[in-house]
């Protein structure tokens, strides 16, 4: 899906990341040079919620540039999904799967985006219901884990009303395709293409339980029950933390919300980026033409 920036540009940055504010200000200058109205937004830190005024301002933006790292993008994604504004990520840290460019290339690459060279890539989110509370939305993953160090948590899982498993483990990771390169990957989960809408389920350090990861279709309804006598903690994207009492039922589905990411280059760049960032290739490995042999 090709992408044209036909409105204002907001540049969000993580105030705790060294140099992020200066980069954000420089990106605002580039956007204004391109004839767009532009401004900066400092992201709230910790568990602080976005101010309603910030969300309203972003509803009027055509592009949200995020300066920081994957954590910054995750923070911004929560409001971007509500405001329906696409994200262009600028990495200041070491490893990033959600960001599209790095600090030294940021100004040039933003000019390319403003010039119409980019495309949109839609990423699915998870929606989690706990009792009568407002649903929680997550771009990466929802994790239900032990509430006390040194103990496991026991979770009964069913899919579309069919009992699937009884997990006794340190935690259970429920991830999107976006989150498949995060925590889920580190505990043995599969990697999905970024635009996939399937749901990944992976137990962490299971005790006397099979550790097989599972991929559920987009329309699946996953029901998780924390066994009585157990207490757990639920986290969403590592940002929201909520105690889960024994006997609580947590329901996870694909969210009606989604996040659009602004990408430069072809869709198959995901695999090139994946191989590079995970160190799958030798440093001297050279790729030839797409249909030719590889070194």
C-alpha positions in Angstrom: 0.0 0.0 0.0 1.7 3.2 -1.1 1.7 6.1 1.3 1.5 9.9 0.8 1.9 12.3 3.7 -1.0 14.7 3.0 -1.1 16.5 6.3 0.8 17.6 9.5 3.7 15.6 11.0 4.1 14.9 14.7 7.5 13.9 16.0 7.4 12.0 19.3 10.6 11.3 21.3 11.5 9.5 24.5 12.8 12.2 26.9 15.1 9.8 28.7 17.0 8.7 25.6 20.1 10.8 25.1 20.0 12.9 22.0 16.4 12.0 21.1 15.0 15.5 21.6 17.7 17.1 19.4 16.9 14.5 16.6 13.2 15.2 17.0 13.7 18.9 16.5 15.8 18.4 13.4 13.1 16.1 11.9 10.5 18.9 12.6 12.7 21.3 10.5 12.8 18.7 7.7 9.0 18.3 7.8 8.5 22.1 7.7 10.9 22.5 4.8 8.7 20.0 3.0 5.7 22.3 3.5 4.1 20.4 6.4 3.0 21.7 9.7 5.1 19.9 12.3 5.6 19.7 16.1 7.2 17.6 18.8 5.6 15.5 21.5 7.5 14.2 24.6 6.2 10.7 25.4 5.0 10.1 29.0 7.4 7.9 31.0 6.7 4.8 33.0 3.1 3.8 33.3 1.8 7.3 32.8 -1.1 7.6 30.5 -1.3 9.9 27.4 -2.9 13.2 28.0 -6.3 13.5 26.2 -5.0 16.6 24.5 -2.1 14.7 23.0 -4.4 12.1 21.5 -6.6 14.8 20.1 -3.6 16.5 18.4 -2.4 13.3 16.9 -5.9 12.6 15.4 -5.1 15.6 13.1 -1.6 14.3 12.1 -0.9 12.4 8.8 2.3 10.9 10.2 3.8 10.2 13.6 7.6 10.0 13.7 9.0 8.2 16.8 12.5 8.8 17.9 14.0 6.4 20.5 13.8 2.6 20.0 11.3 -0.3 20.0 10.1 0.7 23.5 9.4 4.2 22.3 7.4 2.8 19.3 5.4 0.6 21.6 4.5 3.5 23.8 3.5 5.6 20.8 1.6 2.7 19.2 -0.9 2.7 22.0 -2.1 6.2 21.0 -1.4 5.8 17.2 -3.9 2.9 17.1 -6.6 5.2 18.6 -5.7 8.2 16.5 -5.3 6.1 13.3 -2.0 7.8 12.4 0.9 5.8 10.9 4.3 5.5 12.6 7.7 6.0 11.2 10.3 4.8 13.7 13.9 6.2 14.1 16.2 4.0 16.1 18.6 5.6 18.7 19.4 2.3 20.4 21.1 -1.0 19.3 18.4 -3.4 18.1 15.1 -2.5 16.6 12.5 -4.5 14.7 9.8 -1.8 14.8 11.9 1.2 13.8 12.6 1.8 10.1 15.7 3.9 10.0 18.6 4.9 12.2 19.7 8.3 13.5 22.4 9.1 10.9 19.9 8.4 8.0 16.8 9.8 9.7 16.7 13.2 7.9 17.3 11.8 4.5 14.8 9.0 5.0 12.1 11.3 6.3 12.6 13.4 3.1 12.0 10.2 1.1 8.8 9.5 3.1 7.6 13.0 2.5 8.5 12.6 -1.2 6.1 9.6 -1.6 8.7 6.8 -1.7 7.2 4.9 1.3 4.5 2.2 1.8 2.2 1.3 4.7 2.4 -2.0 6.5 -0.5 -2.9 8.7 0.2 -4.8 12.0 -2.4 -6.6 14.0 -2.9 -6.1 17.8 -4.3 -8.2 20.6 -7.3 -7.4 22.7 -7.5 -8.8 26.2 -10.6 -8.9 28.4 -10.2 -9.4 32.2 -13.6 -9.7 34.0 -15.6 -6.5 33.5 -12.6 -4.2 33.1 -12.0 -2.1 30.0 -10.2 -4.2 27.3 -6.4 -3.9 27.0 -4.8 -3.6 23.5 -1.2 -4.8 22.8 0.9 -4.6 19.7 3.6 -7.0 20.8 2.4 -9.4 23.4 0.4 -10.2 26.5 2.2 -12.2 29.2 0.6 -13.9 32.2 3.2 -15.0 34.7 4.0 -15.8 38.2 3.2 -13.2 40.8 5.8 -14.6 43.3 9.4 -15.2 42.5 10.4 -18.9 42.7 6.9 -20.2 42.0 5.2 -21.3 38.8 1.7 -20.3 37.7 -1.0 -22.8 36.6 -3.1 -21.7 33.6 -5.8 -23.6 31.9 -6.2 -22.7 28.2 -9.0 -23.3 25.7 -9.5 -22.3 22.1 -13.0 -21.6 20.8 -14.5 -23.5 23.7 -12.2 -26.6 23.3 -9.8 -27.4 26.2 -6.3 -27.1 24.8 -3.8 -27.5 27.7 -3.1 -26.9 31.4 0.2 -25.0 31.6 2.3 -25.0 34.7 5.1 -22.6 33.9 6.9 -19.4 34.7 4.6 -17.6 32.3 2.5 -17.9 29.2 3.3 -15.5 26.3 0.5 -14.6 23.8 2.1 -12.7 20.9 1.2 -11.1 17.6 3.3 -11.4 14.5 5.0 -8.1 15.6 5.8 -9.6 18.9 7.1 -12.8 17.4 10.5 -11.3 17.2 10.4 -10.2 20.8 9.9 -12.2 24.0 8.1 -15.0 22.2 11.2 -15.6 20.0 13.5 -15.7 23.0 11.5 -18.6 24.5 11.4 -20.7 21.4 8.4 -19.2 19.5 8.1 -19.0 15.7 8.7 -15.9 13.6 5.7 -14.7 11.6 5.6 -12.3 8.7 4.8 -8.8 10.1 1.4 -8.4 8.4 0.1 -11.8 9.6 -2.9 -11.7 12.0 -2.3 -15.1 13.7 -1.8 -15.4 17.5 1.2 -17.2 19.0 1.0 -19.0 22.3 4.3 -20.0 24.0 4.9 -21.3 27.6 8.0 -20.1 29.4 10.0 -22.7 31.3 7.1 -25.2 31.6 7.3 -27.7 34.4 6.2 -31.3 33.4 4.3 -29.7 30.5 5.0 -29.8 26.8 6.8 -26.7 25.6 5.4 -26.7 22.0 4.5 -23.2 20.7 1.1 -22.9 19.0 -0.1 -20.6 16.2 -3.8 -19.8 16.3 -5.8 -18.4 13.4 -7.0 -14.7 13.3 -10.5 -15.5 14.4 -9.6 -17.7 17.4 -10.8 -16.9 20.9 -8.2 -17.9 23.5 -9.6 -18.3 27.1 -7.1 -18.5 29.9 -8.0 -19.4 33.5 -5.6 -18.9 36.3 -6.1 -21.9 38.6 -7.5 -21.3 42.1 -4.9 -20.9 44.8 -2.6 -19.2 42.3 -1.9 -15.5 41.8 -0.4 -14.1 38.6 0.6 -10.9 37.0 -0.5 -9.8 33.5 1.6 -7.4 31.4 0.8 -5.9 28.0 3.7 -4.8 25.8 5.8 -4.7 29.0 4.1 -1.4 29.8 0.8 -2.2 31.6 1.0 -4.4 34.7 -2.2 -5.8 36.3 -2.5 -8.4 39.1 -4.6 -11.5 38.1 -6.3 -13.1 41.1 -6.8 -16.9 41.3 -9.8 -18.1 39.4 -9.7 -15.1 37.0 -10.5 -15.7 33.3 -8.5 -13.8 30.7 -9.8 -13.8 27.1 -7.5 -12.9 24.2 -8.5 -12.2 20.6 -7.2 -10.2 17.7 -8.0 -6.5 18.4 -10.2 -4.4 16.2 -7.4 -1.9 16.4 -4.2 -2.1 14.3 -1.1 0.0 13.7 0.2 1.1 10.3 4.0 1.3 10.0 5.7 3.4 7.3 8.3 1.4 5.4 10.9 2.2 2.8 11.9 -0.6 0.4 10.1 -3.8 -0.7 8.2 -6.1 1.6 11.0 -8.8 1.4 13.3 -6.3 3.2 11.8 -7.8 6.4 13.7 -11.0 5.9 17.0 -9.2 5.1 16.6 -7.1 8.2 15.7 -10.2 10.3 18.8 -12.1 9.1 21.0 -9.1 9.8 19.7 -8.2 13.2 19.6 -11.8 14.5 23.1 -12.6 13.1 22.1 -15.5 10.9 24.6 -14.6 8.1 28.4 -14.5 8.2 29.9 -11.0 8.2 31.4 -11.7 4.7 28.2 -13.2 3.3 27.2 -11.6 0.0 23.8 -11.9 -1.6 23.6 -11.9 -5.3 20.6 -11.3 -7.6 17.2 -12.5 -6.1 17.0 -15.4 -8.5 20.7 -16.2 -8.5 22.9 -18.3 -6.2 24.1 -17.1 -2.8 27.6 -17.0 -1.5 
